[in-house]
Amino acid sequence: MFSVIRARAGAAAVAIGAMSVLAMTAQPAQAAVNPANCRFSYNLSIGRVAADCWNSTGSGWYLQLTCDRFSGRPPYYVRGSIIYGSGVSAAQCDAHISEIGDLVIVNL
């Protein structure tokens, strides 16, 4: 009878130990960059946008532009540089053939 109790106590200790290891190694999800924490600057004569964003985490993000073509052909997308943490990501549409249709902050 004592061996059964010891076996159950041992199994419980192993289960509790495994759960504590899982709890200690689990990482919280990285926060995303909130566009409300960004300042945008535009130079529409050359189709350039820069996003200066504050990000307290080390998560990655970049600015992406949708460039609408003057010819009516499908739009194309331009990405700015990838930033980890706070910084500036800039992108530019070709002002000779397109204009800025939309912009979005993409979180990695």
Buried (B, 14 or more C-beta within 10 A) or exposed (E): EEEEEEEEEEEEEEEEEEEEEEEEEEEEEEEBBEBEEBEEEEEEEEBBBBBBBEBEBEBBBBBBBBBBBEEEEEBBBBEBEEBEBBBBBBBBBEBEBBBBBEBEBBBE
